[in-house]
Amino acid sequence: ISGVATKYLARKDSSIVAVIGAGIQARTQLWAVCCVRDIKQVKVFDVSGERVDGFIKDMKDKFTDIDFIKAESSDEAVKDSDIVLTATTSTTPVFNVESLKKGVHINAIGSYTPKMQELPEGVFKIAGKVLVESVDAVVSEAGDFIIPMEKGIFSKDNIHGELGDLVLGRITGRENTDEITLFKTVGIAVQDVACAAKIYDNARKMNLGQEIRLDA
């Protein structure tokens, strides 16, 4: 879903990505972004240098034309990046808002419990549009929203809308190259069902796989 968010919200000329958190989740998130934008450079930071090394090794094998850089800090990774991916289990913000460039798009993937917080609270003051996959899910599960809401920094009313509404043309997306956009996801089951249905349909069309009866 972050690939869809990137397709609709990131600048068309986005070519530099910052990855904060070098786990398994980050690998598929970056892959999704590379499906919709022509990425030239990826700067990676994690509290574990070994995880960064493993991430870069794995992703270099998949994306041979991309320049991968091991960043010394999260802010170094974020600086000058067109797209920022955060995929951590952090309970404190993982970068400083001052490091963001104009026109950046952020995909916040971690912070799926009320106590987790990846995003600096100041990002809500500069983001032109904040979109989510599900308003109800995010405001009840994501510390990135819950914590600033409890402090009065952010309100549910500040959410521009859900990504599905943007895809269907019911709400506006990015309006200029300087606008900062933010997409927050915590993961909802309907996404998994939709992907599984697509895979199933393709398998039937390509005559692949094996049918298994569950009523026997």
Phi, psi and chi 1 to 4 in degrees:
 res  aa     phi    psi   chi1   chi2   chi3   chi4
   1 ILE       -  -26.9 -167.0  166.4      -      -
   2 SER   -70.2  -26.6   60.0      -      -      -
   3 GLY   -65.7  -40.3      -      -      -      -
   4 VAL   -65.0  -43.3  176.8      -      -      -
   5 ALA   -61.1  -41.3      -      -      -      -
   6 THR   -64.5  -41.4  -58.4      -      -      -
   7 LYS   -58.0  -40.1  176.0 -179.3  177.9  179.6
   8 TYR   -93.9  -17.8  -78.0   88.0      -      -
   9 LEU  -118.9  -31.6  -68.9  169.1      -      -
  10 ALA   -73.8  151.6      -      -      -      -
  11 ARG   -58.2  145.1  -68.6 -164.0  -24.7  -92.7
  12 LYS   -62.3  -30.4  -59.8  -63.8 -175.9 -174.8
  13 ASP   -92.6   13.6   62.8  -10.6      -      -
  14 SER   -59.7  129.4  -64.4      -      -      -
  15 SER  -137.2  -11.0   62.7      -      -      -
  16 ILE  -117.9  128.6  -56.7  174.9      -      -
  17 VAL  -119.7  137.2  178.0      -      -      -
  18 ALA  -104.4  129.8      -      -      -      -
  19 VAL  -114.6  117.9  175.6      -      -      -
  20 ILE  -109.4  111.8  -48.4  -61.5      -      -
  21 GLY   101.7  113.6      -      -      -      -
  22 ALA  -110.5   40.4      -      -      -      -
  23 GLY   -88.1 -168.5      -      -      -      -
  24 ILE   -62.4  -41.3  -63.1  -60.3      -      -
  25 GLN   -57.8  -41.4 -179.0   71.5 -112.6      -
  26 ALA   -63.6  -31.4      -      -      -      -
  27 ARG   -62.9  -49.0  -73.5  163.3  166.4   76.3
  28 THR   -71.8  -30.8   52.7      -      -      -
  29 GLN   -64.7  -45.3  -62.1  -60.1  -32.6      -
  30 LEU   -64.6  -41.2  176.8   60.0      -      -
  31 TRP   -56.9  -44.2 -168.0   -5.0      -      -
  32 ALA   -61.5  -43.1      -      -      -      -
  33 VAL   -63.2  -40.2  167.7      -      -      -
  34 CYS   -67.3  -17.9  -70.5      -      -      -
  35 CYS   -74.9  -21.2  -73.5      -      -      -
  36 VAL  -120.2   -7.7  -63.3      -      -      -
  37 ARG  -138.2  151.3  -70.6  -65.4 -176.8  -88.4
  38 ASP   -85.7   88.6 -175.2   15.8      -      -
  39 ILE   -84.8  130.4  -57.6  -55.6      -      -
  40 LYS  -106.5  -31.6  -56.8  -64.9 -173.4 -175.6
  41 GLN  -141.8  140.3 -175.3 -177.5   87.5      -
  42 VAL  -130.3  123.3  176.7      -      -      -
  43 LYS  -106.3  126.5  -63.6 -178.7  -73.4 -177.1
  44 VAL  -119.0  133.5 -170.6      -      -      -
  45 PHE  -135.3  141.6  177.0   77.5      -      -
  46 ASP  -151.6  153.6 -168.7  -69.8      -      -
  47 VAL   -64.5  -19.7  -68.4      -      -      -
  48 SER  -104.8  112.2  167.6      -      -      -
  49 GLY   -62.1  -32.5      -      -      -      -
  50 GLU   -65.1  -38.0  -70.0 -176.4    1.8      -
  51 ARG   -65.1  -38.1  -84.7 -157.9  -64.1  -94.9
  52 VAL   -62.3  -45.1  174.1      -      -      -
  53 ASP   -59.5  -43.7  -66.9  -23.0      -      -
  54 GLY   -66.2  -39.8      -      -      -      -
  55 PHE   -61.6  -49.3  178.7   94.7      -      -
  56 ILE   -63.1  -41.5  -69.4  176.6      -      -
  57 LYS   -60.7  -47.6 -179.9  179.2 -178.2  -60.2
  58 ASP   -64.4  -43.7  -70.1  -13.2      -      -
  59 MET   -76.6  -28.7  -59.2  -50.4  -75.8      -
  60 LYS   -62.8  -35.9  -91.2 -173.8  174.6  179.8
  61 ASP   -65.3  -31.5  -69.4  -19.6      -      -
  62 LYS   -87.4  -38.0 -173.6  175.7  -66.3  -65.7
  63 PHE  -122.0   84.6  -60.1  104.3      -      -
  64 THR   -73.1  -18.0   55.5      -      -      -
  65 ASP   -93.6   -1.5  -66.3  -26.8      -      -
  66 ILE   -96.2  139.0  -66.8  177.9      -      -
  67 ASP   -88.3  112.2  177.9   27.3      -      -
  68 PHE   -97.8  132.2  -73.7   88.6      -      -
  69 ILE  -124.3  132.9  -63.0  173.4      -      -
  70 LYS   -85.8  106.8 -177.0  176.8 -176.9  178.8
  71 ALA   -78.1  146.4      -      -      -      -
  72 GLU   -80.8  -19.3  -65.2  -61.3  -40.2      -
  73 SER  -152.6  164.0   68.6      -      -      -
  74 SER   -65.4  -38.6   58.1      -      -      -
  75 ASP   -67.1  -34.4  -73.0  -38.0      -      -
  76 GLU   -63.7  -38.4  179.1 -174.8  -47.7      -
  77 ALA   -66.7  -43.7      -      -      -      -
  78 VAL   -70.4  -36.5  168.9      -      -      -
  79 LYS   -55.2  128.3 -175.7 -179.6  179.1 -177.6
  80 ASP    69.3    5.2  -63.2  -34.1      -      -
  81 SER   -81.4  142.5  -69.8      -      -      -
  82 ASP   -84.7  -28.9  -55.2  -54.2      -      -
  83 ILE  -133.7  134.6  -60.5  168.6      -      -
  84 VAL  -118.5  126.2  173.9      -      -      -
  85 LEU  -111.6  123.8  -55.9  176.6      -      -
  86 THR  -113.6  123.1   60.3      -      -      -
  87 ALA  -140.3   69.4      -      -      -      -
  88 THR  -129.2  175.2   77.5      -      -      -
  89 THR  -111.6   26.7   56.1      -      -      -
  90 SER   -65.5  149.3  179.7      -      -      -
  91 THR  -105.0    3.3   55.9      -      -      -
  92 THR  -135.5  151.7   55.6      -      -      -
  93 PRO   -51.6  139.9  -29.7   38.0      -      -
  94 VAL   -98.6   -1.9  -64.4      -      -      -
  95 PHE  -155.6  165.4   63.1   86.4      -      -
  96 ASN   -93.7  137.9  -69.0  -56.4      -      -
  97 VAL   -61.6  -28.3   69.4      -      -      -
  98 GLU   -65.0  -17.6  -67.6   81.2    9.0      -
  99 SER   -79.8  -14.1  -60.2      -      -      -
 100 LEU   -74.1  141.0  -64.5  170.0      -      -
 101 LYS   -92.2  161.8   66.1  179.8  -71.6 -173.6
 102 LYS   -62.5  142.2  -71.2 -177.9  178.6  179.5
 103 GLY    80.8    5.4      -      -      -      -
 104 VAL   -70.8  149.1   68.0      -      -      -
 105 HIS  -114.0  135.9  170.8   65.1      -      -
 106 ILE  -116.7  129.7  -55.9  165.6      -      -
 107 ASN  -108.9  108.2  -73.5  -36.7      -      -
 108 ALA   -97.1  110.7      -      -      -      -
 109 ILE  -103.5  -32.7  -51.9  -56.2      -      -
 110 GLY   -78.8 -151.3      -      -      -      -
 111 SER    51.9   62.0 -178.8      -      -      -
 112 TYR  -107.1   12.6   50.1   84.2      -      -
 113 THR  -131.0  160.1   72.3      -      -      -
 114 PRO   -60.7  -21.1  -27.6   37.9      -      -
 115 LYS   -95.1  -12.4  -61.0  -61.8 -177.6 -177.8
 116 MET   -83.6  144.9  -68.6 -178.8 -177.6      -
 117 GLN  -151.7  110.5 -173.5 -180.0   23.9      -
 118 GLU   -96.7  -35.4  -65.4 -174.5  -54.1      -
 119 LEU   -88.9  135.7  -61.0  174.9      -      -
 120 PRO   -66.4  138.4   25.6  -33.6      -      -
 121 GLU   -62.3  -25.2  -67.2  163.4    3.5      -
 122 GLY   -65.3  -16.5      -      -      -      -
 123 VAL   -64.7  -27.7   74.0      -      -      -
 124 PHE   -72.1  -18.9  -65.5  109.5      -      -
 125 LYS   -82.1  -22.2  -63.5  179.9  179.4  178.7
 126 ILE  -111.3  -11.7   62.6  172.9      -      -
 127 ALA   -73.4  127.1      -      -      -      -
 128 GLY   -72.6  -35.8      -      -      -      -
 129 LYS  -142.5  133.4  -70.8 -174.8  176.8   65.7
 130 VAL  -116.1  117.8  176.6      -      -      -
 131 LEU  -119.1  154.6  -77.6   90.0      -      -
 132 VAL  -136.8  169.2  -61.1      -      -      -
 133 GLU   -81.2  -38.7   62.0 -166.6  -13.6      -
 134 SER  -148.2  118.8  163.4      -      -      -
 135 VAL   -59.7  -47.6  172.1      -      -      -
 136 ASP   -61.0  -43.0  -69.6  -19.6      -      -
 137 ALA   -65.3  -44.6      -      -      -      -
 138 VAL   -67.7  -44.7  166.1      -      -      -
 139 VAL   -74.9  -12.0  -61.8      -      -      -
 140 SER  -103.1  -16.6   62.6      -      -      -
 141 GLU  -119.9  -32.8  -62.6  177.9   31.5      -
 142 ALA   -91.6  116.1      -      -      -      -
 143 GLY   -60.4  -28.2      -      -      -      -
 144 ASP   -55.6  -30.4  -86.1  -24.8      -      -
 145 PHE  -101.4  -41.6  -76.9   19.6      -      -
 146 ILE   -62.3  -45.6  -66.4  170.0      -      -
 147 ILE   -63.0  -51.1  -65.8  169.8      -      -
 148 PRO   -67.3  -27.1   17.6  -29.0      -      -
 149 MET   -66.6  -40.1  -74.5  170.8   66.3      -
 150 GLU   -66.5  -26.8  -70.3  175.6  -16.8      -
 151 LYS   -88.2   -4.8  -65.0  178.9 -179.8  179.5
 152 GLY    79.5   12.1      -      -      -      -
 153 ILE   -81.8  -30.2  -63.7  172.5      -      -
 154 PHE  -137.1  149.5 -176.2   74.4      -      -
 155 SER  -129.1  151.1  166.2      -      -      -
 156 LYS   -54.5  -31.4 -179.1  178.4  177.3  179.9
 157 ASP   -68.2  -17.3  -65.1  -24.7      -      -
 158 ASN   -79.5   -8.6  -62.6  133.2      -      -
 159 ILE   -74.3  123.0  -62.5  174.4      -      -
 160 HIS   -66.4  -33.8 -177.9   61.8      -      -
 161 GLY   158.2 -174.8      -      -      -      -
 162 GLU   -96.0  148.5  -64.1 -178.2  -13.8      -
 163 LEU   -58.3  -37.0 -176.0   60.3      -      -
 164 GLY   -58.0  -38.0      -      -      -      -
 165 ASP   -68.0  -33.3  -71.7  -34.1      -      -
 166 LEU   -67.7  -44.7  174.8   59.0      -      -
 167 VAL   -61.0  -36.5  173.5      -      -      -
 168 LEU   -83.7   -1.1  -67.1  172.3      -      -
 169 GLY    80.1   16.0      -      -      -      -
 170 ARG   -82.7  -22.9  -64.8  171.0  179.7  166.2
 171 ILE  -132.0  163.8   58.7  175.5      -      -
 172 THR   -83.4  154.7   57.3      -      -      -
 173 GLY  -107.6 -145.5      -      -      -      -
 174 ARG   -58.1  135.6  171.0  178.2  -67.6  -84.6
 175 GLU  -110.6  -16.1  -64.0 -175.7   70.7      -
 176 ASN  -159.4  170.0   58.1   69.5      -      -
 177 THR   -73.6  -18.6   55.5      -      -      -
 178 ASP   -91.0  -12.2  -74.2  -16.8      -      -
 179 GLU   -67.4  135.6 -174.7  174.1   34.1      -
 180 ILE   -93.5  127.7  -67.9  175.4      -      -
 181 THR  -118.8  147.7   54.7      -      -      -
 182 LEU  -134.0  130.5  166.5   64.4      -      -
 183 PHE  -120.3  128.9  174.1   67.0      -      -
 184 LYS  -118.0  130.7  174.3   61.7 -167.9  167.9
 185 THR  -132.3  143.8  172.7      -      -      -
 186 VAL  -118.4   -7.8  -67.7      -      -      -
 187 GLY    91.1  122.2      -      -      -      -
 188 ILE  -130.9  149.7   52.3  177.6      -      -
 189 ALA   -62.0  -31.4      -      -      -      -
 190 VAL   -61.7  -28.0   68.7      -      -      -
 191 GLN   -65.4  -42.9  -63.9  165.5   16.3      -
 192 ASP   -63.7  -41.5  -58.1  -38.8      -      -
 193 VAL   -63.6  -43.0  173.9      -      -      -
 194 ALA   -63.1  -43.6      -      -      -      -
 195 CYS   -65.4  -42.4  -72.7      -      -      -
 196 ALA   -62.4  -40.0      -      -      -      -
 197 ALA   -63.5  -40.4      -      -      -      -
 198 LYS   -65.7  -43.2 -174.0   66.4  174.7  177.7
 199 ILE   -62.4  -42.9  -68.3  168.7      -      -
 200 TYR   -62.1  -46.0  175.9   76.0      -      -
 201 ASP   -60.7  -43.6  -73.2  -16.7      -      -
 202 ASN   -65.2  -39.5  -74.4  -15.1      -      -
 203 ALA   -63.0  -40.3      -      -      -      -
 204 ARG   -64.8  -43.2  -68.5  -66.2  -62.5  -91.0
 205 LYS   -64.7  -33.6  -68.7  174.0 -176.8  176.3
 206 MET   -94.8    2.6  -60.9  169.2   70.3      -
 207 ASN    56.7   45.2 -163.1   30.2      -      -
 208 LEU  -111.9  158.7  -63.9  173.7      -      -
 209 GLY    90.8 -177.6      -      -      -      -
 210 GLN  -133.0  130.5  179.3 -179.4   -5.0      -
 211 GLU   -79.3  134.4  -77.2 -158.9   21.7      -
 212 ILE  -125.4  124.0  -59.7  173.0      -      -
 213 ARG   -83.0  131.3  -68.3 -170.4   60.4  176.5
 214 LEU  -100.7   -3.2  -60.0  178.4      -      -
 215 ASP  -103.1    6.5   58.6  -10.4      -      -
 216 ALA   -83.1      -      -      -      -      -
